[in-house]
Amino acid sequence: MLPDLTEYLWIAWLVLAILFVIIELLTLEFTFLMLGTGTLIGGLGVNLLGGVWWLQVLAAAAVSALLLFTIRPLLLRALRRSSALIPSNVDALYGIGARVVTPFVGGDGSVRLDNGETWTARLVGDPAGLDVGARVVVRAVRGATVEVAPEERTTDHG
C-alpha cells in the first residue's frame, strides 16, 4: 500500500517557502519574499486547516498575488526613499570650492580643491581679482581639467 502523498504536502510547502527565501536573499527585490510568504500563509495555512490540495494552491496563489501588488510596492518605495543619492568621484566635484594656486594665464591655471586635490583649471567668467589664493567654484569637469568660476561673494547687510 502506498501512502497518500497529500498527507505530506506540508513538507512541499515548507521546502518551497525556504527556496523562495533563499532566492530572495540573492535578488533583494521583495518578489520572492512575497511568494514565500504567500506559500506559507496560503498553502501551508490551508494545509494545516485540512483543506484539499487545489484549495491550498489557490490560496497560496491568491495571497502571493495580494502581497505582490499591495505590500511589495510599499516596501520598495520605503527602501528607495531612505537611500539618498550621494554623489561620488567626478560627480562630487561639481559646485565644490577651491583656491587658486597658480595664476590664470590665457584662461588656464591650477586650483586646490577643498577636498585637497590639485587640478588643472580653465577659467570661466571674469578673471578680475583672481590672484593666487582667490576662491573659485567648480562649474564643470572636462577630462583632467576643471572649469572654475569666481566664487560669488555674499554681502551681509546687518
C-alpha positions in Angstrom: 0.0 0.0 0.0 1.3 3.4 -1.0 0.7 6.3 1.5 -1.5 9.2 0.4 1.0 11.8 -0.7 -1.3 14.7 0.1 -0.7 13.9 3.7 2.9 15.1 3.2 2.1 18.2 1.2 3.0 20.4 4.1 6.7 19.4 3.6 6.5 20.6 0.0 5.0 23.9 1.2 7.9 24.4 3.7 10.6 23.5 1.1 9.0 25.8 -1.5 8.9 28.7 1.1 12.6 28.1 2.1 13.6 28.0 -1.6 11.8 31.4 -2.2 13.5 33.0 0.8 16.9 31.8 -0.5 16.2 33.2 -3.9 15.1 36.5 -2.3 18.4 36.7 -0.5 20.1 36.7 -3.9 17.8 39.2 -5.7 16.7 41.6 -2.9 13.6 42.8 -4.8 10.9 41.6 -2.4 9.3 39.5 -5.2 10.3 36.1 -3.9 9.7 37.2 -0.3 6.1 37.8 -1.2 5.9 34.5 -2.9 7.4 32.7 0.1 5.0 34.5 2.4 2.1 33.5 0.2 3.3 30.0 0.2 3.4 29.9 4.0 0.2 31.7 4.7 -1.9 30.4 1.9 -0.5 27.0 1.0 0.7 25.7 4.4 -2.0 27.6 6.3 -4.8 25.9 4.4 -3.0 22.6 4.6 -2.8 22.8 8.4 -6.5 23.7 8.5 -7.3 20.5 6.5 -8.0 22.0 3.0 -7.8 19.9 -0.1 -4.6 20.3 -2.3 -6.3 22.5 -5.0 -7.6 24.9 -2.4 -4.0 25.1 -0.9 -2.6 26.0 -4.3 -5.4 28.6 -4.9 -4.9 30.2 -1.5 -1.1 30.3 -2.0 -1.5 32.0 -5.4 -4.1 34.5 -4.1 -2.1 35.5 -1.0 1.1 35.8 -3.1 -0.6 38.0 -5.7 -2.2 40.1 -3.0 1.2 40.7 -1.3 3.0 41.3 -4.7 0.6 44.1 -5.7 0.0 45.7 -2.3 2.9 45.2 0.2 5.8 45.0 -2.3 5.4 48.5 -3.8 5.2 50.0 -0.4 8.3 48.2 0.7 10.2 49.3 -2.4 9.1 52.9 -2.0 10.2 53.0 1.6 13.6 51.4 0.7 14.3 53.8 -2.1 13.2 56.8 -0.1 15.7 56.0 2.7 18.7 55.7 0.3 19.5 59.2 -0.8 21.8 59.6 -3.8 25.3 60.6 -2.7 27.5 61.9 -5.5 30.9 60.3 -5.7 34.1 60.5 -7.8 33.8 63.2 -10.5 30.1 63.9 -9.8 31.1 65.1 -6.3 33.3 67.8 -7.7 30.5 70.0 -9.2 30.0 73.0 -7.0 32.9 72.3 -4.7 35.0 75.3 -3.7 38.7 75.8 -4.5 41.6 78.2 -4.1 43.8 79.4 -7.0 47.4 78.0 -6.6 48.9 79.3 -9.8 47.8 82.5 -11.7 45.5 82.1 -14.7 47.4 82.8 -17.9 45.3 82.8 -21.0 42.4 81.3 -19.0 44.5 78.3 -17.8 45.9 77.8 -14.3 45.6 75.3 -11.4 43.5 75.2 -8.3 43.5 73.2 -5.0 40.0 71.9 -4.3 38.5 71.9 -0.9 39.0 68.2 -0.8 42.8 68.6 -1.1 43.3 67.7 -4.7 45.1 69.9 -7.1 43.6 70.2 -10.6 44.5 71.9 -13.8 41.8 74.5 -14.3 40.2 76.6 -17.0 38.6 79.9 -16.0 35.1 80.6 -17.0 33.9 84.2 -16.3 35.6 87.4 -15.2 39.3 87.0 -14.3 39.4 90.2 -12.4 40.7 89.8 -8.8 41.8 86.2 -9.3 45.2 86.2 -7.8 46.8 83.3 -6.0 44.6 82.4 -3.0 41.4 83.6 -4.5 38.3 81.5 -4.1 36.7 79.8 -7.1 33.9 77.2 -7.6 34.0 74.2 -9.9 31.3 74.5 -12.6 32.3 71.5 -14.8 34.8 68.7 -15.2 36.3 68.2 -18.7 38.6 65.2 -18.6 41.5 66.1 -16.3 40.6 69.8 -16.2 38.0 71.5 -14.1 36.2 74.6 -15.3 36.0 77.1 -12.5 34.3 80.5 -12.0 35.0 83.1 -9.4 33.1 82.5 -6.2 30.1 84.8 -5.7 30.6 87.0 -2.7 27.7 87.4 -0.4 27.5 90.7 1.4 25.8 90.9 4.8 23.7 94.0 5.4 23.1 93.5 9.0 
